[in-house]
Amino acid sequence: MGDSNQYDPDAVRLILDTNQFDPLDPLLDFRIVAQAADRGGTDQFGIPQATPWASQGGGTSGFITDINGLDPDVYGEQPTYLQNRTRR
């Protein structure tokens, strides 16, 4: 996810919404994991950051940036995903 020219987007927001008629499996736990990169998403990948697990109350991830902490060009693409596990 980047802006139209894949160069220094200002921000990104991910929203996970469920359908009330298709509830989540109560035994499924999940969190969102995201990563940023530079050079149009081809280089200088940052450390993946994850939200707390939903069973822990969810919340926000750590700061998502590229490896040098400067101006990432892309947030997400392949490195953004929904991670799941069976609740304990």
Phi, psi and omega per residue, in radians:
M1 nan 2.053 3.099
G2 -2.526 -3.078 3.073
D3 -1.465 -3.046 -2.999
S4 -1.090 -0.513 -3.132
N5 -1.819 0.130 3.130
Q6 0.984 0.659 -3.114
Y7 -2.398 1.980 3.030
D8 0.893 1.103 3.055
P9 -1.140 2.734 -3.096
D10 -1.402 -0.670 -3.077
A11 -2.926 2.934 3.036
V12 -2.527 2.525 3.088
R13 -2.306 2.288 3.076
L14 -1.923 2.302 3.117
I15 -2.183 2.232 3.081
L16 -1.869 2.071 -3.094
D17 -2.199 2.436 3.123
T18 -1.889 2.768 3.110
N19 -1.631 2.225 -3.095
Q20 -1.113 -0.377 -3.140
F21 -1.606 -0.077 3.113
D22 -2.372 1.231 -3.031
P23 -1.153 2.754 3.087
L24 -1.230 2.613 3.057
D25 -1.088 2.178 -3.099
P26 -1.132 -0.262 3.109
L27 -1.619 -0.022 -3.107
L28 -1.676 2.265 3.069
D29 -1.962 2.573 -3.097
F30 -2.629 2.874 3.014
R31 -2.725 2.824 3.117
I32 -1.766 2.357 3.099
V33 -2.109 2.311 -3.113
A34 -2.430 2.796 -3.090
Q35 -2.598 2.640 3.092
A36 -2.037 2.778 3.129
A37 -2.537 2.890 3.119
D38 -1.947 -3.133 3.110
R39 0.901 0.909 3.097
G40 1.181 0.363 3.122
G41 1.517 0.333 -3.093
T42 -1.959 -0.121 -3.004
D43 -2.719 2.903 3.055
Q44 0.945 0.898 3.128
F45 -1.189 2.348 3.092
G46 -1.398 3.112 3.115
I47 -1.342 2.255 3.115
P48 -1.033 2.421 3.125
Q49 -2.065 2.413 -3.103
A50 -2.150 2.570 2.986
T51 -1.287 2.838 2.981
P52 -1.109 2.737 3.105
W53 -1.072 2.594 3.121
A54 -1.007 -0.646 3.134
S55 -1.156 -0.280 3.094
Q56 -1.698 0.138 3.131
G57 1.778 -0.034 -3.138
G58 1.143 -2.737 3.116
G59 2.326 -2.769 -3.080
T60 -1.795 2.721 3.094
S61 -1.490 3.071 2.960
G62 -1.214 3.048 -3.131
F63 -1.132 2.233 -3.103
I64 -1.739 2.057 3.131
T65 -2.608 3.076 3.091
D66 -1.370 -3.138 -2.976
I67 -1.094 -0.552 -3.124
N68 -1.686 0.059 3.065
G69 1.248 0.262 -3.126
L70 -1.719 -2.198 -2.969
D71 -1.742 1.483 3.126
P72 -1.095 2.594 3.128
D73 -1.597 -0.491 -3.037
V74 -2.431 2.385 2.974
Y75 -1.926 2.214 3.021
G76 1.637 -2.132 -2.939
E77 1.092 -2.215 -3.119
Q78 -1.144 -0.650 -3.058
P79 -1.264 -0.107 3.116
T80 -1.680 2.202 -3.097
Y81 -2.729 2.894 3.049
L82 -1.729 2.016 -3.138
Q83 -1.673 2.415 3.129
N84 -2.336 2.825 3.104
R85 -2.726 2.889 3.074
T86 -1.398 2.330 3.135
R87 -1.131 2.565 3.126
R88 -1.682 nan nan
